[in-house]
Amino acid sequence: MGSKTSTVSSVLCCPCRCLFCGVLSCLFSVLTCIFVVAGLVALVLYLLFRPHIIRVSAVSADLSDFTLTPQTWILRYNLSLGLQVRNPNKHIALHYHGVVAQAHYEGQQFGHTAPPDFFQDTGVTSPLDLAFAGESPIVGGIAAAGFRREAAEGAIFSVDVKISSHMKLKVWVLRVLGPKTKIDCPLRLQRRDAAHGQRPPEFKQTECRVTFF
Ligand SMILES: *[C@@H]1O[C@H](CO)[C@@H](O)[C@H](O)[C@H]1NC(C)=O
C-alpha cells in the first residue's frame, strides 16, 4: 500500500468523500454513491415523465353465437370485440408485445387469441380488435345452470375478457423494459340472433381495469 493507492481511491471517492480510510470502506462509499446517484436520476426521470396508466375501454361487441349444447356442455362461441387503448403519456411511447387475450365465462376460459404486437406513440388512442370463435367444453353444473339462467333472462351473458401484454417503454431514444400489463374487461353481452339476420344489439361502452405487475 503506497500513497499512490490512497490517491487513486480518494479520487474515486471524491464525490462522496471517503470518511474512513482503507480500500474496502472506500469501495463501500463508491457503491453507496452510485446507488444514491442512480436513485436520484430515477426519481428525477419519474418526476419529469410521471408515467400515467393506460386507459382501456370496450367500445363495440358482437356476440353472434353463444350456445351451450345440452348434455355434452360444449360452448360454441363467436365474439368480436373492439377495444380502444389510450396512452395518456406525453413523453412515453409504448410497444406492446406478446399480447394474449382470453375470454372467460363463469370463471372458465373458453376463447383465446393472440393479436399482433403494436406500437403506440405518445398521447395516442389505438384500436385493438379481438375475435374469438370456436368450441370449448364447460365444466360443472353450476356453470351450465348459470348459462341457462342468463339465456332465459334475455340472452345477456356476463363474459370476462382478460388481456395480458409485455411492454417496452420508449422515452426519446431510450428504450426500457416496462412492466407486464393486465387488462380486465367485465362485459355484459347481448347475444345476437344471427340466424334471423338480427343486427348487433347496442353495446354500452365499458371501462376495463388495468393493472401492472
Ligand atoms: C363469426 O361471426 C362473424 C360475424 O357474424 C362471421 O363473419 C364469422 O364467419 C363467424 N366465424 C365463425 C367461425 O363462425
The ligand as a Tripos MOL2 file, in Angstrom:
@<TRIPOS>MOLECULE
LIG
   14    14     1     0     0
SMALL
NO_CHARGES

@<TRIPOS>ATOM
      1 C1        -68.2440  -15.2340  -36.5970 C.3       1 LIG1
      2 O1        -69.1280  -14.1830  -36.8670 O.3       1 LIG1
      3 C2        -68.7220  -13.3280  -37.8950 C.3       1 LIG1
      4 C3        -69.7240  -12.1890  -37.9800 C.3       1 LIG1
      5 O2        -71.0210  -12.6180  -37.8600 O.3       1 LIG1
      6 C4        -68.6240  -14.1250  -39.1830 C.3       1 LIG1
      7 O3        -68.1700  -13.2910  -40.2340 O.3       1 LIG1
      8 C5        -67.6310  -15.2590  -38.9830 C.3       1 LIG1
      9 O4        -67.5870  -16.0660  -40.1250 O.3       1 LIG1
     10 C6        -68.0200  -16.1160  -37.7860 C.3       1 LIG1
     11 N1        -66.9600  -17.0780  -37.5380 N.am      1 LIG1
     12 C7        -67.2040  -18.3680  -37.3080 C.2       1 LIG1
     13 C8        -66.0020  -19.2280  -37.0860 C.3       1 LIG1
     14 O5        -68.3260  -18.8360  -37.2860 O.2       1 LIG1
@<TRIPOS>BOND
     1     1     2 1
     2     1    10 1
     3     2     3 1
     4     3     4 1
     5     3     6 1
     6     4     5 1
     7     6     7 1
     8     6     8 1
     9     8     9 1
    10     8    10 1
    11    10    11 1
    12    11    12 1
    13    12    13 1
    14    12    14 2
@<TRIPOS>SUBSTRUCTURE
     1 LIG1         1 GROUP 0 **** ****
